[in-house]
Amino acid sequence: MGDSLEAAFVSFSTGLLFITLISLTQPKLRAAFKEIFKAVKEGQMRPWTLVAGALGASFVAMQTYVVPIAGVALFTVASLAGQTAISLWVDQLGLSGGAKSVITKRRVIAALITVFAVLVSTWDRLSMSNFSVLAIGLALFAGTWVGFQRALNGKINSFSKRAFATAQLNFITGTFFLFSLLLLRSVFTDHSISNFTTAPWWMFLGGSIGVLYIALSSHVVQHLGVLEFTLFSVGGMLIGSLLIDLIFPTPGTVISPYLLIGIALTYLGVIANGQSRFSRK
């Protein structure tokens, strides 16, 4: 599409359509959705918790600004550093609705190993000529939103009891937020909303995958905690990158040894965090 903000809007809006169609056929899902607002009304959950979806959408919006300045690799490493840092804090607070996890040396080491693993995996694509202190700072800040969003989703899910109801709320708030940004941009700049009809059909599958991701993550963080979920998901993303490069390579694709080393280091971080959990038990 040539426009990251519009691409994010397409992803969120198609995801919202997908989850809405599911909700229309599932009375229990609609009832679970109402439980979220009931919890807010009864004072069991703060109203600002409901903005979790807007945090995810604002991350994408920040990404559209930072990536052209710093590049994808630097943004990925910096935002992950923000995610792991905030994950340690929200787990200590028990913000996700699960058990609290104190900040220990092992958990900090596990987080640092994972950030280092992503740095290694992107080493051949890092361009320090694009380094910008402001851009990296914004990427770090944006990463904290993602970790905070996961914790809030876990909290919401503890009341909805159904992950798809939590995902539906995320996509409602996220779609509205991105639409508002697009509207503001079209008013104050010369950007116009593109014609979506020229896009390939498979582009619209991203939102549906996002629904499954949000639904699963909102359930899993209640049991694993935000940090451990982040560590596992990073490992999954790196393995996914490897599989895509192997099965659907783009012209000139070369399997980088840095990516393989990064995957190994990521799971070293997972093991380190697992040892921390085991020692507490």
Backbone as numpy.savetxt, mean C-alpha at the origin, in Angstrom:
# Nx Ny Nz CAx CAy CAz Cx Cy Cz
-1.53 5.27 -20.21 -2.34 6.49 -20.21 -1.50 7.75 -20.21
-0.24 7.61 -19.77 0.63 8.77 -19.75 0.38 9.74 -18.61
-0.44 9.33 -17.65 -0.76 10.21 -16.52 -1.02 9.34 -15.30
-0.11 9.40 -14.33 -0.21 8.52 -13.16 -1.45 8.79 -12.32
-1.84 10.06 -12.21 -3.01 10.41 -11.39 -4.29 9.85 -12.01
-4.40 9.95 -13.33 -5.57 9.38 -14.00 -5.55 7.85 -13.91
-4.37 7.27 -14.01 -4.26 5.81 -13.89 -4.71 5.35 -12.50
-4.33 6.11 -11.48 -4.76 5.78 -10.12 -6.27 5.90 -9.99
-6.85 6.92 -10.60 -8.31 7.10 -10.56 -9.02 5.93 -11.24
-8.49 5.49 -12.38 -9.07 4.33 -13.07 -9.01 3.10 -12.19
-7.85 2.90 -11.54 -7.68 1.74 -10.67 -8.67 1.76 -9.51
-8.79 2.91 -8.85 -9.69 3.02 -7.71 -11.15 2.92 -8.13
-11.53 3.59 -9.21 -12.94 3.59 -9.61 -13.40 2.23 -10.12
-12.52 1.52 -10.85 -12.90 0.17 -11.29 -12.93 -0.80 -10.12
-12.03 -0.58 -9.16 -12.07 -1.39 -7.94 -13.36 -1.16 -7.17
-13.79 0.11 -7.11 -15.04 0.45 -6.43 -16.23 -0.21 -7.13
-16.22 -0.20 -8.45 -17.29 -0.86 -9.21 -17.33 -2.35 -8.90
-16.15 -2.97 -8.86 -16.04 -4.41 -8.60 -16.58 -4.76 -7.22
-16.17 -4.02 -6.19 -16.59 -4.34 -4.84 -18.07 -3.99 -4.63
-18.57 -2.98 -5.35 -19.99 -2.62 -5.25 -20.86 -3.72 -5.83
-20.45 -4.31 -6.94 -21.20 -5.41 -7.55 -21.25 -6.62 -6.60
-20.13 -6.87 -5.92 -20.11 -7.96 -4.93 -21.07 -7.64 -3.79
-21.04 -6.40 -3.32 -21.87 -5.99 -2.19 -23.36 -6.11 -2.51
-23.75 -5.83 -3.75 -25.16 -5.89 -4.15 -25.71 -7.31 -4.07
-24.83 -8.30 -4.18 -25.27 -9.70 -4.14 -25.06 -10.36 -2.78
-24.49 -9.60 -1.82 -24.16 -10.17 -0.52 -24.78 -9.34 0.61
-25.97 -9.71 1.10 -26.60 -8.96 2.19 -25.73 -8.85 3.44
-24.97 -9.92 3.76 -24.11 -9.91 4.94 -22.99 -8.88 4.79
-22.55 -8.67 3.57 -21.50 -7.68 3.32 -22.05 -6.27 3.53
-23.27 -6.03 3.10 -23.89 -4.72 3.30 -24.12 -4.46 4.80
-24.50 -5.51 5.52 -24.70 -5.37 6.97 -23.38 -5.08 7.67
-22.30 -5.72 7.20 -20.97 -5.49 7.79 -20.52 -4.06 7.53
-20.85 -3.52 6.36 -20.50 -2.15 6.02 -21.17 -1.17 6.99
-22.41 -1.46 7.34 -23.15 -0.60 8.27 -22.56 -0.66 9.68
-21.98 -1.81 10.03 -21.37 -1.97 11.36 -20.21 -1.00 11.57
-19.53 -0.63 10.48 -18.41 0.31 10.58 -18.91 1.65 11.11
-19.98 2.15 10.51 -20.52 3.45 10.90 -21.24 3.39 12.25
-21.75 2.20 12.56 -22.35 2.00 13.88 -21.29 2.14 14.97
-20.10 1.59 14.71 -19.00 1.67 15.67 -18.57 3.12 15.89
-18.59 3.91 14.81 -18.24 5.34 14.91 -19.32 6.07 15.71
-20.57 5.79 15.41 -21.69 6.45 16.07 -21.70 6.17 17.57
-21.33 4.94 17.95 -21.34 4.55 19.36 -20.05 4.93 20.08
-19.13 5.58 19.37 -17.89 6.04 19.99 -16.83 4.96 20.15
-17.02 3.81 19.51 -16.03 2.73 19.61 -14.85 2.94 18.68
-15.04 3.79 17.68 -13.99 4.05 16.71 -14.04 5.53 16.32
-12.88 6.16 16.23 -12.82 7.58 15.90 -13.25 7.82 14.45
-13.97 8.91 14.15 -14.42 9.19 12.78 -13.28 9.28 11.76
-12.11 9.82 12.20 -11.01 9.97 11.25 -10.43 8.64 10.79
-10.77 7.56 11.47 -10.32 6.23 11.05 -10.84 5.89 9.66
-11.99 6.46 9.31 -12.64 6.14 8.04 -11.90 6.67 6.82
-10.89 7.52 7.03 -10.18 8.12 5.89 -9.05 7.23 5.39
-9.01 5.98 5.82 -7.91 5.08 5.42 -7.74 5.03 3.91
-8.84 4.95 3.18 -8.75 4.88 1.72 -8.14 6.13 1.11
-8.44 7.29 1.69 -7.86 8.54 1.19 -6.35 8.57 1.40
-5.87 7.91 2.47 -4.42 7.84 2.70 -3.74 7.07 1.57
-4.36 5.95 1.16 -3.82 5.17 0.05 -3.81 5.96 -1.24
-4.90 6.70 -1.48 -5.00 7.50 -2.69 -4.00 8.66 -2.67
-3.79 9.25 -1.49 -2.84 10.36 -1.39 -1.41 9.87 -1.60
-1.14 8.62 -1.23 0.17 8.02 -1.50 0.42 7.99 -3.01
-0.59 7.56 -3.76 -0.46 7.50 -5.21 -0.27 8.90 -5.78
-1.02 9.85 -5.24 -0.89 11.23 -5.72 0.52 11.77 -5.45
1.07 11.47 -4.28 2.43 11.89 -3.96 3.43 11.22 -4.89
3.17 9.97 -5.20 4.03 9.22 -6.10 4.11 9.89 -7.47
2.99 10.42 -7.96 2.98 11.08 -9.27 3.87 12.31 -9.28
4.07 12.90 -8.12 4.91 14.09 -8.04 6.39 13.73 -7.87
6.66 12.72 -7.02 8.05 12.41 -6.65 8.77 11.58 -7.70
8.09 10.59 -8.30 8.77 9.68 -9.23 9.44 10.40 -10.40
8.80 11.39 -11.05 9.50 12.09 -12.14 10.77 12.82 -11.68
10.83 13.15 -10.39 12.00 13.87 -9.86 13.10 12.91 -9.42
12.72 11.90 -8.62 13.71 11.00 -8.02 13.86 9.68 -8.73
12.87 9.27 -9.53 12.91 7.97 -10.18 12.19 6.92 -9.35
11.79 5.85 -10.00 11.00 4.80 -9.34 11.79 4.10 -8.24
13.06 3.77 -8.53 13.86 2.99 -7.57 14.05 3.75 -6.26
14.47 5.01 -6.33 14.67 5.79 -5.11 13.37 6.00 -4.36
12.28 6.23 -5.10 10.99 6.39 -4.45 10.59 5.12 -3.70
10.83 3.97 -4.33 10.47 2.69 -3.71 11.23 2.48 -2.41
12.52 2.71 -2.43 13.35 2.50 -1.23 12.95 3.48 -0.13
12.79 4.76 -0.48 12.47 5.78 0.52 11.09 5.56 1.12
10.11 5.24 0.28 8.75 5.03 0.79 8.68 3.79 1.66
9.46 2.75 1.32 9.48 1.55 2.16 10.09 1.85 3.51
11.12 2.70 3.53 11.72 3.10 4.81 10.67 3.77 5.69
9.84 4.62 5.08 8.76 5.26 5.83 7.73 4.26 6.33
7.42 3.27 5.49 6.44 2.24 5.88 6.92 1.43 7.08
8.17 0.99 7.03 8.68 0.14 8.12 8.82 0.93 9.42
9.22 2.19 9.31 9.37 3.02 10.51 8.02 3.22 11.20
7.00 3.56 10.43 5.68 3.80 11.03 5.07 2.48 11.50
5.41 1.37 10.84 4.89 0.05 11.23 5.31 -0.31 12.65
6.57 -0.01 12.98 7.06 -0.27 14.34 6.22 0.49 15.36
5.90 1.74 15.04 5.17 2.60 15.97 3.72 2.16 16.12
3.02 1.92 14.99 1.59 1.57 15.08 1.40 0.19 15.71
2.38 -0.71 15.52 2.30 -2.01 16.18 2.44 -1.86 17.69
3.30 -0.94 18.13 3.46 -0.72 19.57 2.18 -0.14 20.17
1.48 0.70 19.40 0.23 1.28 19.88 -0.94 0.30 19.79
-0.78 -0.77 18.98 -1.87 -1.70 18.76 -2.99 -1.08 17.95
-2.62 -0.17 17.04 -3.60 0.60 16.29 -4.40 -0.26 15.31
-3.86 -1.40 14.92 -4.54 -2.24 13.94 -5.65 -3.09 14.54
-5.83 -3.02 15.84 -6.88 -3.81 16.47 -6.39 -5.15 16.98
-5.12 -5.49 16.74 -4.55 -6.73 17.23 -3.73 -6.50 18.49
-2.92 -7.49 18.84 -2.08 -7.37 20.03 -0.97 -6.36 19.80
-0.57 -5.67 20.87 0.50 -4.70 20.77 1.85 -5.42 20.69
2.79 -4.83 19.96 4.15 -5.38 19.83 5.15 -4.28 20.16
5.89 -4.49 21.22 6.85 -3.46 21.63 8.00 -3.38 20.62
8.61 -2.21 20.55 9.76 -2.01 19.67 10.98 -2.64 20.31
11.53 -3.66 19.66 12.72 -4.34 20.16 13.86 -4.18 19.16
15.06 -4.50 19.59 16.22 -4.41 18.70 16.04 -5.33 17.49
15.51 -6.54 17.72 15.34 -7.49 16.63 14.36 -6.95 15.58
13.27 -6.32 16.04 12.29 -5.78 15.11 12.87 -4.62 14.31
13.67 -3.79 14.97 14.32 -2.68 14.26 15.31 -3.23 13.23
16.09 -4.24 13.63 17.06 -4.86 12.72 16.34 -5.49 11.52
15.20 -6.16 11.78 14.42 -6.78 10.70 13.96 -5.73 9.70
13.50 -4.58 10.22 13.04 -3.49 9.36 14.20 -2.94 8.52
15.36 -2.75 9.16 16.53 -2.21 8.45 17.01 -3.18 7.37
16.99 -4.47 7.67 17.40 -5.48 6.69 16.51 -5.42 5.46
15.20 -5.27 5.69 14.25 -5.24 4.58 14.45 -4.01 3.70
14.66 -2.85 4.32 14.92 -1.64 3.54 16.21 -1.80 2.73
17.24 -2.38 3.37 18.50 -2.63 2.68 18.31 -3.61 1.53
17.44 -4.61 1.73 17.18 -5.60 0.69 16.57 -4.94 -0.55
15.63 -4.02 -0.35 15.02 -3.32 -1.48 16.05 -2.40 -2.16
16.91 -1.78 -1.35 17.97 -0.94 -1.90 18.88 -1.76 -2.81
19.25 -2.97 -2.36 20.10 -3.86 -3.16 19.37 -4.29 -4.44
18.09 -4.66 -4.30 17.34 -5.17 -5.45 17.17 -4.12 -6.54
17.22 -2.84 -6.17 17.06 -1.76 -7.16 18.38 -1.09 -7.50
19.49 -1.66 -7.04 20.79 -1.00 -7.15 21.16 -0.67 -8.59
20.86 -1.58 -9.52 21.23 -1.35 -10.91 20.34 -0.32 -11.60
19.26 0.08 -10.91 18.34 1.07 -11.50 18.38 2.41 -10.76
19.20 2.48 -9.72 19.30 3.73 -8.97 20.06 4.77 -9.78
19.54 5.97 -9.78 20.21 7.08 -10.47 20.40 8.21 -9.47
21.58 8.27 -8.90 21.84 9.28 -7.88 21.87 10.70 -8.47
21.92 10.79 -9.82 21.89 12.12 -10.44 20.53 12.78 -10.24
19.50 11.95 -9.98 18.16 12.47 -9.75 17.87 12.70 -8.26
18.89 12.53 -7.43 18.68 12.61 -5.99 18.23 14.02 -5.59
17.14 14.06 -4.84 16.60 15.33 -4.34 16.19 15.12 -2.90
16.76 15.90 -1.99 16.44 15.76 -0.57 14.95 15.96 -0.33
14.36 16.96 -0.99 12.94 17.22 -0.82 12.11 16.04 -1.32
12.45 15.52 -2.51 11.69 14.41 -3.08 11.80 13.16 -2.21
13.00 12.86 -1.71 13.18 11.69 -0.85 12.42 11.87 0.46
12.44 13.08 1.00 11.68 13.35 2.22 10.19 13.15 2.02
9.68 13.58 0.87 8.26 13.39 0.55 7.93 11.91 0.39
8.86 11.16 -0.22 8.65 9.72 -0.40 8.62 9.01 0.96
9.51 9.40 1.86 9.50 8.84 3.22 8.17 9.13 3.91
7.71 10.37 3.79 6.45 10.78 4.41 5.27 10.02 3.82
5.28 9.85 2.48 4.22 9.11 1.82 4.18 7.66 2.28
5.37 7.09 2.51 5.43 5.71 2.99 4.78 5.53 4.35
4.91 6.57 5.20 4.27 6.48 6.52 2.76 6.42 6.39
2.21 7.05 5.35 0.76 7.00 5.15 0.29 5.58 4.88
1.10 4.84 4.10 0.72 3.47 3.75 0.69 2.58 5.00
1.74 2.69 5.83 1.77 1.91 7.07 0.62 2.27 7.99
0.32 3.56 8.06 -0.79 4.04 8.89 -2.12 3.54 8.33
-2.24 3.54 7.00 -3.47 3.06 6.36 -3.72 1.59 6.70
-2.67 0.78 6.65 -2.83 -0.64 6.95 -3.32 -0.85 8.38
-2.78 -0.05 9.29 -3.21 -0.15 10.69 -4.68 0.25 10.83
-5.07 1.34 10.18 -6.46 1.79 10.25 -7.40 0.76 9.64
-6.98 0.14 8.54 -7.81 -0.89 7.92 -8.01 -2.08 8.86
-6.95 -2.43 9.58 -7.08 -3.50 10.56 -8.08 -3.14 11.65
-8.03 -1.88 12.08 -8.97 -1.40 13.09 -10.40 -1.44 12.58
-10.61 -0.95 11.36 -11.94 -0.97 10.75 -12.45 -2.40 10.63
-11.54 -3.29 10.22 -11.93 -4.69 10.02 -12.32 -5.38 11.32
-11.78 -4.89 12.43 -12.13 -5.49 13.72 -13.60 -5.23 14.07
-14.21 -4.23 13.44 -15.62 -3.94 13.67 -16.50 -4.47 12.54
-16.03 -4.39 11.30 -16.84 -4.89 10.18 -16.88 -6.41 10.16
-15.80 -7.03 10.60 -15.66 -8.49 10.62 -15.64 -9.10 9.22
-15.71 -8.26 8.19 -15.66 -8.75 6.81 -14.70 -7.87 6.02
-13.66 -8.52 5.48 -12.59 -7.77 4.82 -13.08 -7.00 3.59
-14.08 -7.54 2.89 -14.56 -6.86 1.69 -15.33 -5.59 2.04
-15.96 -5.56 3.21 -16.62 -4.33 3.65 -15.59 -3.24 3.94
-14.49 -3.64 4.53 -13.38 -2.71 4.78 -12.81 -2.19 3.48
-12.64 -3.09 2.51 -12.12 -2.71 1.20 -13.08 -1.75 0.49
-14.38 -1.99 0.64 -15.37 -1.12 -0.01 -15.26 0.32 0.51
-15.12 0.47 1.82 -14.96 1.81 2.39 -13.70 2.47 1.86
-12.60 1.71 1.75 -11.34 2.24 1.22 -11.51 2.77 -0.19
-12.20 2.02 -1.02 -12.32 2.42 -2.41 -13.32 3.56 -2.60
-14.28 3.69 -1.71 -15.20 4.84 -1.78 -14.43 6.12 -1.47
-13.72 6.14 -0.34 -12.99 7.35 0.06 -11.83 7.65 -0.88
-11.13 6.59 -1.34 -10.00 6.78 -2.24 -10.42 7.33 -3.60
-11.51 6.79 -4.15 -12.02 7.26 -5.45 -12.47 8.71 -5.37
-13.19 9.05 -4.30 -13.65 10.42 -4.12 -12.47 11.39 -4.01
-11.44 10.98 -3.27 -10.26 11.83 -3.09 -9.56 12.08 -4.42
-9.34 11.02 -5.20 -8.64 11.17 -6.47 -9.47 11.96 -7.48
-10.78 11.75 -7.48 -11.65 12.52 -8.38 -11.58 14.01 -8.04
-11.53 14.31 -6.76 -11.43 15.71 -6.32 -10.12 16.33 -6.80
-9.01 15.55 -6.70 -7.71 16.05 -7.17 -7.73 16.30 -8.68
-8.31 15.36 -9.43 -8.39 15.52 -10.88 -9.22 16.75 -11.25
-10.29 16.96 -10.52 -11.17 18.10 -10.78 -10.43 19.41 -10.51
-9.72 19.45 -9.38 -8.97 20.65 -9.04 -7.87 20.93 -10.05
-7.20 19.85 -10.49 -6.11 20.02 -11.46 -6.63 20.54 -12.80
-7.81 20.03 -13.22 -8.37 20.47 -14.50 -8.82 21.92 -14.44
-9.18 22.40 -13.23 -9.63 23.78 -13.07 -8.45 24.75 -13.06
-7.38 24.37 -12.35 -6.27 25.31 -12.14 -5.07 25.10 -13.06
-5.08 24.04 -13.88 -3.98 23.82 -14.82 -4.56 23.53 -16.20
-3.67 23.28 -17.17 -4.14 23.00 -18.53 -4.32 21.50 -18.77
-4.25 20.68 -17.71 -4.48 19.24 -17.85 -5.96 18.97 -18.06
-6.26 18.15 -19.04 -7.65 17.71 -19.24 -7.70 16.21 -19.05
-8.83 15.71 -18.62 -8.98 14.27 -18.37 -8.98 13.54 -19.71
-8.14 12.52 -19.83 -7.94 11.81 -21.10 -9.15 10.97 -21.47
-9.13 10.54 -22.72 -10.17 9.64 -23.23 -9.76 8.21 -22.89
-10.52 7.57 -22.00 -10.16 6.23 -21.52 -10.46 5.12 -22.54
-11.24 5.43 -23.58 -11.70 4.37 -24.49 -10.57 3.79 -25.33
-9.43 4.49 -25.40 -8.32 3.99 -26.21 -7.43 3.02 -25.44
-7.71 2.81 -24.18 -6.86 1.96 -23.34 -7.19 0.48 -23.54
-6.21 -0.41 -23.32 -6.48 -1.85 -23.43 -7.40 -2.32 -22.32
-8.21 -3.33 -22.59 -9.22 -3.80 -21.63 -8.60 -4.27 -20.32
-7.41 -4.89 -20.39 -6.83 -5.47 -19.18 -6.38 -4.43 -18.18
-6.31 -3.15 -18.63 -5.93 -2.08 -17.71 -6.91 -1.98 -16.54
-8.16 -2.36 -16.80 -9.21 -2.19 -15.80 -9.23 -3.31 -14.76
-8.31 -4.27 -14.89 -8.24 -5.37 -13.91 -7.49 -4.95 -12.64
-6.69 -3.88 -12.73 -5.87 -3.47 -11.59 -6.68 -3.16 -10.35
-7.83 -2.50 -10.53 -8.68 -2.16 -9.40 -9.21 -3.38 -8.68
-9.57 -4.42 -9.45 -10.08 -5.65 -8.85 -9.02 -6.34 -8.01
-7.79 -6.34 -8.53 -6.67 -6.90 -7.77 -6.44 -6.10 -6.50
-6.60 -4.78 -6.61 -6.44 -3.90 -5.45 -7.46 -4.19 -4.36
-8.69 -4.53 -4.76 -9.73 -4.88 -3.79 -9.30 -6.11 -2.99
-8.80 -7.12 -3.69 -8.35 -8.34 -3.02 -7.19 -8.04 -2.08
-6.27 -7.18 -2.52 -5.11 -6.83 -1.69 -5.54 -6.11 -0.41
-6.41 -5.11 -0.55 -6.87 -4.36 0.62 -7.64 -5.27 1.57
-8.50 -6.12 0.99 -9.29 -7.03 1.83 -8.39 -7.98 2.61
-7.41 -8.56 1.94 -6.51 -9.50 2.61 -5.65 -8.79 3.65
-5.11 -7.63 3.29 -4.22 -6.92 4.21 -4.95 -6.47 5.47
-6.20 -6.02 5.33 -6.96 -5.55 6.49 -7.23 -6.70 7.47
-7.31 -7.91 6.95 -7.54 -9.08 7.81 -6.21 -9.55 8.43
-5.17 -9.61 7.61 -3.90 -10.20 8.05 -3.20 -9.34 9.10
-3.25 -8.00 8.96 -2.52 -7.15 9.91 -3.04 -7.28 11.34
-4.30 -7.73 11.49 -4.83 -7.94 12.84 -4.12 -9.08 13.54
-3.58 -10.01 12.76 -2.96 -11.21 13.33 -1.42 -11.13 13.32
-0.86 -10.59 12.23 0.60 -10.52 12.12 1.17 -9.20 12.62
0.36 -8.15 12.58 0.88 -6.81 12.86 1.30 -6.14 11.56
1.42 -4.83 11.57 1.70 -4.08 10.35 3.13 -4.33 9.87
4.10 -4.39 10.79 5.49 -4.58 10.37 5.68 -5.92 9.68
5.20 -7.00 10.30 5.42 -8.32 9.71 4.69 -8.45 8.38
3.50 -7.87 8.28 2.80 -7.88 6.99 3.62 -7.14 5.94
4.19 -6.00 6.32 5.01 -5.22 5.38 6.21 -6.03 4.91
6.87 -6.73 5.83 8.05 -7.53 5.47 7.68 -8.63 4.47
6.59 -9.33 4.76 6.15 -10.41 3.87 5.71 -9.86 2.51
4.99 -8.74 2.52 4.49 -8.20 1.25 5.62 -7.70 0.37
6.66 -7.15 0.99 7.83 -6.72 0.21 8.48 -7.93 -0.47
8.62 -9.02 0.28 9.16 -10.25 -0.30 8.31 -10.74 -1.46
6.99 -10.67 -1.28 6.07 -11.08 -2.34 6.20 -10.21 -3.58
6.35 -8.90 -3.37 6.49 -7.98 -4.51 7.77 -8.25 -5.29
8.86 -8.53 -4.57 10.12 -8.80 -5.26 10.05 -10.11 -6.04
9.43 -11.13 -5.44 9.27 -12.40 -6.15 8.35 -12.22 -7.36
7.29 -11.42 -7.17 6.40 -11.12 -8.29 7.13 -10.42 -9.42
8.02 -9.49 -9.07 8.83 -8.79 -10.09 9.69 -9.78 -10.87
10.27 -10.73 -10.13 11.13 -11.73 -10.77 10.31 -12.60 -11.73
9.12 -13.04 -11.29 8.28 -13.90 -12.12 7.81 -13.18 -13.38
7.46 -11.88 -13.23 7.03 -11.11 -14.39 8.18 -10.98 -15.39
9.39 -10.73 -14.88 10.54 -10.61 -15.77 10.86 -11.94 -16.47
10.55 -13.06 -15.80 10.80 -14.37 -16.39 9.73 -14.79 -17.38
8.46 -14.53 -17.03 7.34 -15.04 -17.83 6.89 -14.03 -18.89
6.86 -12.74 -18.53 6.42 -11.71 -19.47 7.50 -10.63 -19.62
8.67 -11.01 -20.10 9.76 -10.03 -20.18 9.49 -8.96 -21.24
9.84 -7.73 -20.92 9.79 -6.66 -21.91 11.11 -6.67 -22.68
11.15 -6.07 -23.87 12.39 -6.06 -24.66 13.57 -5.51 -23.86
14.67 -6.24 -23.88 15.88 -5.79 -23.19 15.93 -6.17 -21.72
14.92 -6.94 -21.24 14.89 -7.33 -19.83 16.04 -8.28 -19.50
16.76 -7.98 -18.44 17.83 -8.84 -17.94 17.56 -9.12 -16.46
17.59 -10.40 -16.08 17.39 -10.74 -14.66 18.61 -10.30 -13.88
18.41 -9.31 -13.04 19.53 -8.74 -12.30 19.90 -9.58 -11.08
21.19 -9.83 -10.87 21.60 -10.56 -9.65 21.25 -9.76 -8.39
21.15 -8.42 -8.53 20.77 -7.59 -7.39 19.37 -7.94 -6.91
18.46 -8.23 -7.85 17.09 -8.59 -7.48 17.08 -9.90 -6.70
17.87 -10.88 -7.14 17.93 -12.19 -6.46 18.50 -12.04 -5.05
19.55 -11.23 -4.92 20.15 -10.99 -3.60 19.15 -10.26 -2.70
18.43 -9.30 -3.29 17.43 -8.55 -2.53 16.33 -9.44 -1.98
15.88 -10.40 -2.79 14.84 -11.34 -2.34 15.34 -12.15 -1.15
16.57 -12.65 -1.24 17.15 -13.44 -0.14 17.25 -12.60 1.13
17.70 -11.35 0.99 17.84 -10.47 2.15 16.49 -10.14 2.77
15.46 -10.00 1.93 14.13 -9.69 2.44 13.66 -10.76 3.41
13.83 -12.02 3.02 13.36 -13.09 3.89 14.28 -13.30 5.09
15.49 -12.79 5.01 16.34 -12.75 6.20 15.71 -11.80 7.22
15.17 -10.67 6.72 14.46 -9.74 7.59 13.22 -10.36 8.19
12.49 -11.15 7.39 11.30 -11.84 7.90 11.68 -12.80 9.00
12.78 -13.55 8.80 13.24 -14.52 9.81 13.65 -13.79 11.09
14.35 -12.67 10.94 14.78 -11.90 12.11 13.59 -11.42 12.92
12.55 -10.95 12.24 11.35 -10.51 12.94 10.61 -11.68 13.57
10.62 -12.82 12.87 9.98 -14.03 13.41 10.68 -14.51 14.66
11.99 -14.40 14.69 12.76 -14.77 15.88 12.39 -13.87 17.05
12.14 -12.58 16.74 11.74 -11.64 17.78 10.40 -12.04 18.38
9.45 -12.40 17.51 8.13 -12.83 17.99 8.24 -14.10 18.83
9.08 -15.06 18.35 9.23 -16.33 19.04 9.83 -16.14 20.43
10.82 -15.21 20.50 11.49 -14.99 21.79 10.53 -14.38 22.80
9.56 -13.55 22.34 8.60 -12.96 23.25 7.64 -14.00 23.81
7.35 -15.03 22.97 6.47 -16.09 23.43 7.18 -17.03 24.39
